[in-house]
């Protein structure tokens, strides 16, 4: 690296850790006190199907429902362009179908009620608890895997980065009160996979340089490693974000929450791979001795690649 510029990433590590702690604190407070705006997948509600004589515009239907005093609803086309599903986050009653129909007919269009029924939550309390336990188990298995592949200090940094990414991504939905449904949950799980992959790539280069570079300090070795992986990190992150921005713009309401969660997660995950995981290694005092290849009896140290 003598002829190549090395960026001083770790020179900003204290400021980055401070920023992460502030964002995590805001996220935890928002989740605890404001809570998540859970979608119908988690809460259940009322499903109403109506049939229009002519294909309506979904934004116009939303406006009519908002003017009628309805909140936390989902409007989507169902099969034909004239068939519309309205899902309301409120309890079922015999009158609800007629009330919604009256609100939709206020536009002057011909609308007929096809069905009105209660839909239960797709994710019950028991499934949520099992999902939480499954996530904890997954984090534990990740720690074991990275401990065997790299070293125990790397596993602490990797799990810290994953927890950091999940809390901040979910925290954004709590702060801004965006709907949190199964699509968003799937995006959060995808963020875990993306962030873990990014962290492993960086960790692999750090381990390699700790064994190869002899004179530099741990901080300098980590800066060298992050500089060497920077182009890969930028290219991977930008190409992923291009796809997600296209999904957000063109994917419609069904993919809006999914794409928003992934956009936030990719940005935060890339940041955490550079600063949270790497800074954790420095705070735990990573050294060359931690990653030294054991010398077999009769071998000279200089013979180790």
MIZA-972912 format. One record per residue: residue in three letters; z, x, y of N, C-alpha, C, O in turn. Coordinates in pm, whole numbers, plus 50000, padded with zeros to 5 digits. Layout:
BEGIN
ALAZXYZXYZXYZXY;...
This chain:
BEGIN
UNK500005008149879500005000050000500005008550126500205003250235;UNK499785021750113499875030650227498845027250333499145028150452;UNK497635023350292496565020450387496455005650421495585001750499;UNK497304997550364497234983150388498424978650471499534983850458;UNK498164968950556499244963650640500174955050555499724946450480;UNK501474957450569502484949650499503204940950600503764945950698;UNK503204927850578503864918650670505364918050641505784917950525;UNK506144917750746507604917750733508134903450717508774897950806;UNK507834897650601508294883950574509814882950578510364873650636;UNK510474892550516511924891850504512644894450637513854892550647;UNK511904898850738512504900250870512904886950930513754886251018;UNK512284876150879512594862650927513414854750824513554842550837;UNK513934861550723514594854450613515844846850659516084835650614;UNK516634852850748517854846150794517514833450873518144823050855;UNK516514834550960516094822751037515534812150943515784800250962;UNK514764816450842514174806950747515244799850665515174787750643;UNK516244807450620517334801450543518104791550630518494780850583;UNK518324795050758518984785950851518204773050869518774762150869;UNK516874774350884516014762550898516094753850773516184741550783;UNK516064760050656516134752550530517444744950519517464733450476;UNK518544751450557519854744850549519924732850642520504722550607;UNK519344734150762519334723050857518504711450801518944699950807;UNK517314714450746516454703950692517104697050571517004684850556;UNK517774704950487518454699150371519604690150417519794679350362;UNK520364694650519521474686650570520974673350626521554662750599;UNK519894673950705519324661650762518854652350649519084640250654;UNK518204658150548517694650150437518814643450359518734631550327;UNK519864651150328520984645650250521674634550328522014624150271;UNK521904636550459522544626250541521674613750547522184602550536;UNK520354615650563519444604150570519424596550438519444584150438;UNK519394603750325519384597150194520704589650170520704578650115;UNK521824595950213523144589950188523414577850277523984567950232;UNK523004578650404523384568150498522264558150528522524546250544;UNK521034562850536519924553550560519354548250430518914536850422;UNK519384556750327518834552850198517324552950198516684555050302;UNK516754550850081515294550350066514814535950077515494526750032;UNK513644534250135513024521050141512294518750009511084521049998;UNK513034514249910512504513049774511454502149766511624491149819;UNK510354505349699509284495749679509614485749570510694486149511;UNK508664476749545508884466249445509044471849304509634465349218;UNK508524483949281508674490149150510144492049116510524491848998;UNK510984493949219512404496349198513254483849222514324482449162;UNK512794474949308513644463549346513234450349284514064441349273;UNK511964448849243511474435949200511184426949319511374431249434;UNK510744414849296510434405749406509564394249361509624389949246;UNK508734389349452507884377749426506414381649434506004388649527;UNK505634377349337504204380049335503444367049360503694356849296;UNK502514367449455501724355649490500244359449486499834369149550;UNK499454351849412498014354149408497314342449477497584330749449;UNK496414345949569495664335649641494174338549629493764349949605;UNK493374328049645491914329249635491294324349766491514313049809;UNK490514333349828489814329949952488404325049920487824328549818;UNK487874317050010486494312549995485534323950029484494325449964;UNK485884331850130485114343650168486034355750168487234354550195;UNK485474367350137486284379450127486994382450260486334383850363;UNK488324383450259489074386150382489274401150402489024409150312;UNK489734404950521490104418850550491604420350526492394412650580;UNK491994430150446493404432050412494274434050537495354428250543;UNK493834442050637494674443550758494944430250828496024428350885;UNK493964420950826494154407850890495234399750816496034392750879;UNK495244400850683496254393850604497644399350635498604391750648;UNK497744412550645499034418750678499534413850813500714410850830;UNK498624413050909499014408651043499544394251040500524390951106;UNK498864385750962499304371750951500704370750889501534362850933;UNK500944378950786502254378650721503344383950813504454378650815;UNK503034394450889504004399750985504334389451092505484387851132;UNK503304382451138503534371851238504344360451180505044353351252;UNK504254358651047505034348250980506464352350950507234344650893;UNK506824364850988508204369550971508474376750840509634379550809;UNK507434379750764507634386650636507684401850657506974407350742;UNK508524408450578508654423050584508654428650443508874421550345;UNK508414441850434508444448850305507564441850200508034437950093;UNK506304440350234505364434050141504194443450113503944452950188;UNK503484440550006502284448149968501154438249952501294428049885;UNK500014441350014498814432950002497704441249940497434452349986;UNK497064436049836495974443449774494964433749712495294422449677;UNK493734438549699492704430549634492924430949484493364441049429;UNK492594419849418492874418449276491604413749206491324401849200;UNK490844423449152489584419949087488504417349189487984426749249;UNK488154404749209487104401049305487594403249448488794403449474;UNK486644404749542486994406949682487694394849743488404396149843;UNK487504383149683488134371149738489524368549681490244359749729;UNK489924376249579491254374649517492234384549580491964396549585;UNK493364379449626494344387749695495714386149629496154375049600;UNK496384397549607497754397349558498704400949672498484410749744;UNK499744393149688500784395949786502094397549710502524388549638;UNK502724409249726504014411749662505084412649770504994420949861;UNK506084404149759507144403349859508444408749801508794405949686;UNK509164416649881510424422249834511564412549866512484415649943;UNK511494400749807512544390849827512594381749705511644381349626;UNK513674374649691513874366249573512864355049563512294350649663;UNK512644350349441511664339749415512294326049444513474323749417;UNK511474317049499511874303049517510634294349499509504299249508;UNK510844281549474509724272449452508864270749578507684267549569;UNK509484272849693508764270449818508014282649869507164281249957;UNK508314294449817507794306749877506264307149874505644311749970;UNK505654302449764504194302649754503544294149862502584298349925;UNK504064282149884503524273349986503714278850126502854277050213;UNK504864285650150505134291350281504144302750313503634303650425;UNK503904311050216502934321950236501534316250256500784320950341;UNK501194306150177499884299850190499684294050331498604295250388;UNK500714287950384500624282350520500404293350623499634291650718;UNK501094304650604500924315850697499504321150692498934324750796;UNK498924321750572497564327050559496524317250612495484321250665;UNK496804304250597495854294150644495844292850797494964286350853;UNK496824298950864496874298051009495704305051076495444303051195;UNK494984313250999493804320051054492584310851056491574314051118;UNK492684299250987491564289950981490694291550859489794283550837;UNK490954301750776490164303850656490654294850543491804290550541;UNK489764292150449490104283950334490754292750226490124302050176;UNK492014289650193492774297550096493434288049997493974277650035;UNK493404291849867494044283849763495064292349688494824304149661;UNK496204286449655497244293349580496894293249431496674282549374;UNK496834304749369496534305949227497824306249145497944299149045;UNK498784314549186500064315249115501124321049206500834328149303;UNK502364317949172503524323249244504634325249142505074315749077;UNK505094337649126506074340449021506954352349058506624360249146;UNK508064353348987508984364549007508544376448922508144374848807;UNK508614388448980508324400648905509574409448908510144411949014;UNK509974414148790511154422748782510834437048821509664440948827;UNK511864444648845511694458648880511184466348760511684464748648;UNK510164474748783509634482948674510584494448640510564499648528;UNK511404498348737512354509148715513764503448731514204501148844;UNK514444501148622515784495648627516844506448649516524518348654;UNK518084502048663519194511248688519344521348575519574533248598;UNK519204516548452519354525448337518274536148335518554547848308;UNK517034531948365515924541548365516104551748477515764563448459;UNK516644547448592516884556848702517924567248662517764579048693;UNK518974562848594520004572248550519444582048448519724594048453;UNK518644576848354518044585548253517074595448317516984606948275;UNK516334590648420515414599648490516154610748561515694622248561;UNK517314607548622518114617848689518644628148590518614640148617;UNK519114623448476519604632648372518454641248318518624653148292;UNK517274634848303516114642448256515714653348354515334664348312;UNK515814650448484515474660448586516454672148581516044683648591;UNK517734669148565518734679848554518484688448431518604700748436;UNK518124681948319517814689348197516604698248217516574709648171;UNK515584692948287514374700748313514694713048397514174723948370;UNK515534711448499515924722948583516684733348500516504745348519;UNK517534728548408518244737848321517304745648231517464757748212;UNK516304738748175515314745548089514464755448169514104766148119;UNK514164751848294513414761148381514224773848405513674784948403;UNK515534772248428516394783948448516394792948326516304805248338;UNK516474786848207516484794748083515154802048065515124813848031;UNK514044794748089512714800748073512524812648166512074823348123;UNK512864810848295512654821648392513614833248367513274844748391;UNK514824830148317515774840848283515204849748174515344861948180;UNK514544843648073513964851447965512704858848011512484870347974;UNK511884852048093510614858148133510814869048238510144879348236;UNK511754866748331511974876448438513384882248429513624892248362;UNK514314875548498515704879948501516524868448558515974859848627;UNK517824868148529518634856448567518594853748716518574842148757;UNK518594864248799518574862248945517304855048989517334847449085;UNK516194857348919514944850348951515074835348921514524827048993;UNK515794832148814515934818048778516754810448882516444798948912;UNK517774816848938518564810449043517684807549165517734796749223;UNK516874817549204515984815749319514944804949296514644797249386;UNK514384804449174513354794449144513924780249148513314771249205;UNK515094778349087515714765049087516144761149228516014749449267;UNK516654770649306517024767849445515794763149523515894753949605;UNK514644769449499513414765449568512984751249527512554743449612;UNK513104748049398512724734749351513614723949409513134713549455;UNK514924726249406515874716549462515604714749612515624703549663;UNK515354725749680515014725749824513804716849849513824708549941;UNK512754718349770511504710849791511704695949766511214687649843;UNK512414692549659512614678449625513454671449731513124660449774;UNK514554677849772515454671549869514734669250002514874658550062;UNK513974679050049513314677550179512174667250170511994659350263;UNK511424667250061510344657450046510884643250043510394634450114;UNK511914641049961512524627749954513214624450086513194612950130;UNK513804634550151514474632550278513524627550386513924619450470;UNK512284632350385511294627650482511064612650467510904605450566;UNK511044607850344510844593550320512074585550365511944574050408;UNK513264591550354514474584750399514534584350552514884574150611;UNK514204595550616514264596350763513264586750826513594579450919;UNK512024586750775510944578750833510854564750773510054556550818;UNK511684561850671511724548850606510354544450553509974532750561;UNK509634554150498508384550850427508754544850292509804547950236;UNK507884536250239508124530050109508144540649999507274549349992;UNK509154539749914509304549049802509094541149674509944533349633;UNK507934543349610507614536149487507294546049375507534558049389;UNK506764540749264506494549449149505424560049180505464571049125;UNK504464556649267503454566549305504084578349377503704589849353;UNK505024575449465505724586249537506574594449441506634606649451;UNK507234587649347508024594849247507144604249166507534615549137;UNK505944599749128505004608249055504614620349140504484631449088;UNK504434618249271504084629249360505214639449368504954651549371;UNK506454634749372507604643849378507654652549252507934664549260;UNK507384646549136507354654249011506214664449013506364675548962;UNK505064660649073503944669949085504304681549177503884692849155;UNK505084678849280505534689449373506364699749298506254711749323;UNK507214695049205508034704349126507134713949048507374726049045;UNK506084708448985505164716948909504434726848997504294738548962;UNK503954722249112503224731049204504124742249255503744753949254;UNK505324738549300506244748449356506664758549251506754770549281;UNK506914753949129507314763149022506194773048992506464785048976;UNK504954768348985503834777248960503704787849070503494799649042;UNK503844783549195503754792649309504864803049303504634814949329;UNK506064798649271507214807749264507054817949152507404829649169;UNK506514813649038506324822848925505294833648960505454845248923;UNK504224829749030503204839549070503824850249159503604862149139;UNK504614845949258505264855449349506284863949273506354876049293;UNK507074857649185508094864949109507464875349018508014886249001;UNK506334872148960505644881648872505224894148947505364905348897;UNK504714892149070504304903749150505534911849197505474924149202;UNK506614905149230507844912249270508364920649155508734932249175;UNK508414914949034508884922548918507994934648892508484945548864;UNK506684932648901505734943448878505954954848978505934966648940;UNK506144951449105506314961749207507664968649200507784980449234;UNK508694961449155509994967949138509914978849031510614988849039;UNK509064976848933508914986748826507944997948864508045009148814;UNK507004994748953505945004248985506245012649109505995024749110;UNK506795006249213507045013149339508395020049331509395013849295;UNK508445032949365509645040849341510525042949464511745043349450;UNK509955044149584510715048649700511225037349789512265038849853;UNK510515026449795510865015849890512145008349851512555008149735;UNK512755002349952513964994149931513564980549874512384976949879;UNK514534972849819514194959449769513524950649874512584943449842;UNK513984951249999513354943150105511894947050123511034938350136;UNK511604960150124510244964950142509364961150023508194957750040;UNK509934961749903509164958149783508804943249785507684939549750;UNK509744934849826509464920449834508414917749941507534909349920;UNK508484924650055507454923150159506084927150107505084920550134;UNK506034938050032504754942549973504214931949878503024928849880;UNK505084926549794504664916649695504154903949761503134898349720;UNK504864899249863504444887149934503124889350008502304880250015;UNK502934901350062501664904550128500514904450029499424899450060;UNK500744909949910499694910549808499304896649757498154894449719;UNK500254887449755499954873849705499614864149818499354852349792;UNK499604868949942499404860050057498064853050052497984840950074;UNK496984860550024495644854450024495554843649917494964833049940;UNK496124846249800496114836249693496894823849734496464812649710;UNK498054825949797498884814749842498164806149945498204793849937;UNK497494812650042496784805350147495614797450090495444785650121;UNK494814803850005493644797249948494064785349862493494774449874;UNK495064787349775495524776449689496084764949771495774753249745;UNK496924768149869497534757749951496524749950032496584737650038;UNK495584756950096494604750150182493644741450101493334730250143;UNK493184746349987492254738249906492964725749853492364715049846;UNK494234727249815494994715549769495194705649883495064693549863;UNK495524710750002495744701950117494464694650158494524683050200;UNK493304701350146492034694650180491824682250093491424671750142;UNK492094683749964491944672349872492924661249907492564649549908;UNK494164665049938495194655049967494924647850099495164635850109;UNK494434655050198494094648650325492954638550304492964627750362;UNK491984642450220490894633150188491434620650117491004609550146;UNK492374622650026493004611249956493744602350055493674590050046;UNK494434608450149495214600750247494294592450337494594580950368;UNK493174598450378492264591550470491424580950397491244569950448;UNK490924584450279489964575950211490544568050093489904558850043;UNK491744571550049492284565549926492854551749944493124544949845;UNK493054547450067493584534050089495094533450071495754543550050;UNK495614521350078497064519350074497674523649942498814528449938;UNK496934522049833497484525149701497854539849687498804543149616;UNK497114548649754497354563049742498014569049865498204581149873;UNK498364560649961498914565950087500244573050065500424584450107;UNK501184566349998502484572449974502384584749886503054594749910;UNK501544583849783501344595249691500844607449766501374618349748;UNK499824605549850499234616949922500194622350028500254634450048;UNK500934613650096501894618250196502974626950131503324637450184;UNK503504622450019504544630049950504034643649904504744653649915;UNK502814643949854502254656649807501934666049923502134678149912;UNK501454660750034501164669250150502454675950198502484687950223;UNK503514668050210504804673750251505284683850147505744694750182;UNK505184680150020505674688749912504924701849902505534712249877;UNK503604701749922502814714049914503184723550027503334735650005;UNK503344718150148503724726550262505114732550240505324744550257;UNK506064723950202507444728550181507514737850060508254747650062;UNK506754734849954506764743049833506204757049857506734766749803;UNK505154758049936504594771149969505594779250050505784791150026;UNK506234772750146507254779350229508424784150143508904795350160;UNK508874775650050510044779249969509754790749873510644798649844;UNK508514791649824508154802749736508264816049808508634826249750;UNK507934815849938507964828150017509384831250061509834842650050;UNK510104821250112511384823950176512604820250094513544828150085;UNK512624808450033513844804449960514024812849835515084818749815;UNK513004813449749513134821049624513314836049650514164842449589;UNK512504841449741512574855949769513854859649841514474869849810;UNK514264851549938515504854350011516714853549917517684860949933;UNK516644844549819517744843349723517904856349643519024860449613;UNK516794862649611516854875449538517584885949619518414893349565;UNK517294886749748517964896649833519444893449847520284902449843;UNK519774880549863521184876649878521984879649751523184882249758;UNK521314879149635522004882249509521954897049474522434901249369;UNK521364905149564521374919549545520454924449435520844933149356;UNK519234918949428518274923649327518004938549345517894943349457;UNK517914945649237517684960149243516724964449134516394956749043;UNK516264976949143515324982149042515984982748905515314981148803;UNK517294985148903517984985948775517954972548700517964972248577;UNK517914961448775517864948148712516584946048633516564938648534;UNK515504952648676514184950148617513634962248544512474962248503;UNK514444972548527513974984548459513694981548312514494975048245;UNK512554986548263512214985148120513124994448040513205006348069;UNK513804989047938514684997747859513915009547798512825007847745;UNK514505021447807513865033447753514225034847606515405035047569;UNK513195035647523513435037247380513905051447353513585060847427;UNK514645052847247515185066047211514045075647183513135072647106;UNK514095087447247513055097647229511945096747330511085105547335;UNK511935086147414510895084647517511365090447647512545089547681;UNK510465096447721510755101047855510505089647954509615081447934;UNK511315089248060511195078748160509825078648224509295068048257;UNK509235090748243507935091548310506805085848227505715083348278;UNK507065083748097506005078348011505915063148020504985057147966;UNK506875057148086506865042448096505845038648200505885044248310;UNK504905029448173503875025948270504485019048391503765015248483;
